[in-house]
Amino acid sequence: MKTAFLFSGQGAQYNEMGKDFYDEFSEVREIFDSASRQLDTDLAEICFNSDVRLNETPFTQPAILTVSYAIEHILKKSMDITPDAVAGLSLGEYTALVSSGALSFEEAVPLVHQRGSLMEKAVPADEGAMAAILGLKAETLIQICDEVSKESYVAIANFNTPDQLVISGKAAGVKKAMEKAVESGAKRAIPLNVSGPFHTELLEPAGQAFSKSLEKVDFKAFTVPVYSNVTADVYPDTEAIQLLLTRQISSPVKFEQMVSQMISDGVTTFIEIGPGKTLRSFVKSIDKSVAVKNIEKVKQIDTIRKVIQS
């Protein structure tokens, strides 16, 4: 039996996320203070006071990282557990790398702040878009995207579950692909409220700019395996981190394939750590045979304890 930690990605944020942990544990307040120093702004103010910056990508990313890392810190301390493997959804991969010891939290905060800034500025406002497509096979959607891209670029950005895919690209291309997806039998096509066409080739310049910052980071050895969104497999070594994190910005997120690989490698229990329970629902859709829980509130610690001890 193996347990994996999964870490939330962008879009999971909400006002007062992590506040009960912040109020109850001095270590969490110290973690927030550390992040605030790195950002030169009060992160607790952003997270707990209906601050508009919580939904601005350069602040959303460090906010989710901080909340997720803080919850994991308390989880490890209160139960003395170490996961057998870790992974995250897009941004969540950075929390996974921190969890594994490959990247320090102090280095991760400014990195994801810069990552968010570059991603947000990569394509002019209103030129890019993203949409969730429900109930359509990936092969069909790939064909649709290829056809539409002859006129306006669009591609699959997220393989979330067998029944949920996300497309991303030029606004006109995404709109046309949504229409064709519904015509081809998709149950729904839902536009997403995001600031750019993430995880497509349109963000390659942002990835290359970000790579220069990654070059300066001294990545340490992994204490547990970390799975990559780009390859859906374990990072082979620390040398691969810079390359894979650079590619991650403009590559599709292979979440479904990654979870399937983790299960194939022996993971039987998944715990989503951080705001929301989106990843928990994804895992359930991917494979109903595994145990999956999430933790975003202090009161959930006992539930997680029971799962780990069972």
Disulfide bonds with the S-S distance in Angstrom:
none
